[in-house]
Amino acid sequence: MATCYIDTCDVADFLRISITCASSPSIAQVEKLIKRAEEKIDRRTGHTYGRTKSTQEIYSLPLLYTFGWGTFIPLKHREVTTVGSACTDLCAGAGDKIEIWNGSNGRWTCYVSGNDSYEVEPIKGELYLRGFIFSILRANRVKITYRYGSATVPDDIKDACLKLTCIDLIRSSIKMDDLEFGGAIKKEQAMGDWKEEIDNIIHDRAEVFVVP
């Protein structure tokens, strides 16, 4: 089970324990906890790191037109994966789609008929459609499938993932005798401190998107 933000060696180094295929916890058990922590971070920040994810969203057409671009739709994620010489196109071969609800027959139809029908601003995560200035049907009109994600994993995201994994590992009571907390440091105190650091990191990294 491949992980992205950290690996089992990071957890073993942080807790000063040995994690192998035959240990308790085993590599497979810790990797499950890492994957769970990665998904929790992605959900709370609204972003993903070191990889891309595909998402599907439905929007109503706003009565807002930007000259030179088109009808503005603010996507819920930034760093959108794009292709083309100007990096403003989605990739149909990778499953990206723009679909329009056709009220007359109750079907979604593909709108990407050419490079002039839309523009994507990938850094901010914005889509601009052309040809809908005078459209009457606007509610839930556009369905967009696209990919997003940062190319690298920031150190603070790695730190948050590591501590989230360690909290789950300790609370699961797996091989508690091997988790040494010397001196006056208590497990609950340590986990409380980690959780506060995690919340601060996620708060700083949380995505904010525009509501038109």
N, C-alpha and C positions, 0 to 999 in steps of 0.2 A: 504494500500500500504506500504509494509515493506521497510524501509530504512536501510542502512548498516553503513555509516560513522558517521552520526549524526542523531538526531531525532528532532522533533518539539520543545521539551523542551529546547534543546540547543539554538535554534533560539530565542525562547521567552526570555530566560535568557540574551542572548547577546544584544537584542534590547529593553529589559525591557518592553515587551508588553505581553498581554494575548492571547494565541492561544488555542481555543477550537473548538469543532465541529460546534458550532453556531456562532463563532466570524468571523470577516472579517479582515485579512485573516483567513480562517478555517484551521483545521489540514490537510484536504485533499489537499487544495491549496498549503500549505507549503511543504507537502510531495512530491508533483509533482516537485517543485522547487529543493528540495534536491536530488531527483532522477536524475534530469537534471544535477545538479552540479557534482554528482558522476560519471555520464557517461562522462562528459567533462574532469574531472580529469583523469579517466582511459584512455581516448583517447589520452590526451596530455602526460601522463607519460608512456604509453605503458604497464601498469601493472594494477592489481586490488588488493584490500586489504580487509581482513576479510571475504573473500568468494572466490569461484573459478568461472572462466568463461571458456567456450569452444570456441575454434577457429579452423578454417580450413585454411591451407596454402598449396601452391603448390611450389615445388622447382625443379630446374634442378639438375642433379647429377654432382657434381664437380669432377674434376680429382685430387682428394685429398684423400689419404687413410692413416689413422692413425693405426700403427701397434698395435695389441692387442684390437683395438676397431672396426674399419671399416671405411666406407666412411662417411666423416664428413658433417653433415647438421646443420647449426646454426639456431635454431628456433628463432622466433621473440619475444618470451617471456621467462622469467626465472621462477624459482620456479614451475616447471612442476609437476603436480600431478601424482605420480607413485605408483605402488603396487609391491608386491613380497618381498622376503626375503632381496634382495639387493637393493630394491627400484629403479630398472632400467627398469621396465616393465610398459607399458600403460595398461589401464583397458578397455577391450572390452565391459564389462557389463555396463560401464558408457558412452559408445559411442565413446571411443578413437579408432582410426583406423590408420593404415599405408596402403596406397593403391598405387599400381604401374600401370602406364599407359602401356598397352599392345598394341604396335603399330600395330600388325598384325590384330587385330580385333576391334580396337578402343574402348577398355573398360578398366575400372579400376578394378584391381583384388587385393584382400586382400593379404598382404605380411606377416602378423604376423602368421607364421606357427609354431613357437616355440620360446623359450627363446634364442636360439642361432642365430636367424636371425637379431637381432638388439639389441642395448643398448641405454638407455636414461640416460644422466647425468642431473638430475633434477635441481640442484642448479644453474648451469650456463645456462640451457636450450639448451642442445645439443643432437642431435640424431646421432647415428652411425649405418649405414646399412652394412650388410655383404653380399657378393656375387655379387657385382657390379664393381669389379676392372676393368674388361675387357668389360664392357657393351658399346655397340655402341650407342644405343638410350639413350640420356641424357637430352634433352630439355623437361622441364615441366614433368618430369618422376614420381615424387613422390608427392602424396597428403597426408597430415598428419592432422588428427583431434585429438586434445589433449586439456587438461584442465590445467589451471595455476592460480596462485594467492597466496598471502601471508596469513598466518593464522590470523594475527592481523592487526589492523588499527593504524598506527603511529599517534602520537599527531599532527604533522605538517600537515598531510593529513586531519585530522579532522578539523584543523584550516582553511585550504584552502577551504574545503567543506562548512564550516559554513559561511565564508565571501563571497564566491561565491553565496550562497543562499541568504544572506542578501542584496547583491548588486542587484540581480534579483528582490527581494521582494520590495526594495525601488523604483527601476526604473519602476516597474509595477504599481506604484501609488495606491497600495492596502492599504487603511486605513492610508494614509500619516499623518493624524492628530495625530495618536497614536505613531508615531515614533519620540521620543523626542531627540533632539540634543542640549543640553544646551550650554550656554556661547557663545564663538566665533567660535565653531566648526560648520562647514557647511557640509551638506550632501554630496555634490560633492567632497569636500576635503577629507572627511572620506572614501568615496568609492574609491577615487584615491589612498589613502594610503593602503587600503585593497587590491586593485588590484596589487599594487607593491609587497606586501607581498605574494600574491597568485602566481604571476609569479616567484618569487624567490624560493618558495617551489617546484613548478612544475618543474622548471629548475633543482633543486638539485635532484629530484626524477626521472627525465626522464630516461628511459631505453636506453642503447646503445647495439646494437647487431653487431656481426661480419659479414662482407660480404667477403666470400672466393674468 
